[in-house]
């Protein structure tokens, strides 16, 4: 029984056939074996991102990026296995792009590295996992050195061409299946988050949105979403995730909106400490933005705010609803003027990494007369 046959289950169909193909090609074409090892590994990694909630798919989906995210490295938690994956990636690239000859020993090592990665995947996700070891004796035997006769060679060439075409079609099908997995996973997460928010804030009206672009070289992490006036979005609508406030709409078109984050120095939002009820203005600075933080400014010197306190929106002016979670106080500092304090806030929402957000288009107490103001100060 070939090494990869036990992984040919319905659960692992997105990547297991590519591994079996790599093993079949070992004796025939070491370079093709190496390329299929890399392909099987890539499909397995993308499958993990699609089914595992611990893994957040990065904006850039290159294999090297997927293998190096903090979540993936923490999940694998094995430097030796990570080195095996890097070897598969580099050898596959060499076989596909450099034209260098791949030895049968290299192909065997690629199969061994792939085997132990799939064994790790099975250990993590298969309900009936049983540990196994890679067995080189199960690899296909090297073909005889004698060249086949001309008719036999033609038949073999036709067979290999047909098999290659079938493999291409299979790879395309698996890629489409992975896209479906990722789409369904994203939609399920979005609906779950929306339900959680609605349970906490029954008077809020939401419009789900996807981050479709981020402003290059912007210290404050501004971004563009795929909803606009057609979807009921207007200037200064709050933008949130299930964790907390992300920012406000600063520009709106029919089918898009631009969002300034709470890290932005030009954004001013009323905030309140839920423990002391001290109020101030939430805004940003470049130095704080570089640390992923913002601040609650204009606090009185006698303020009792302390690190660990939670800051929420105050709702003054009717521009934002009251009680949206902003974040937690990290430290309390004196302003350079010496006249007031400010609290450094660690936002509750992942400002730089947000992909799915919600725009609050309406809420109880909203002041529609001021909703068309530019994205400046909240009064």
PyMOL commands that set and color helices and strands:
alter all, ss='L'
color gray80, all
select helices_A, chain A and resi 5-7+16-25+30-51+63-66+70-76+79-97+104-125+136-138+150-200+229-231+286-290+316-318+368-370
alter helices_A, ss='H'
color red, helices_A
select strands_A, chain A and resi 205-214+223-225+238-240+245-252+257-261+269-273+279-283+293-299+310-313+325-334+341-347+356-362
alter strands_A, ss='S'
color yellow, strands_A
deselect
rebuild
show_as cartoon
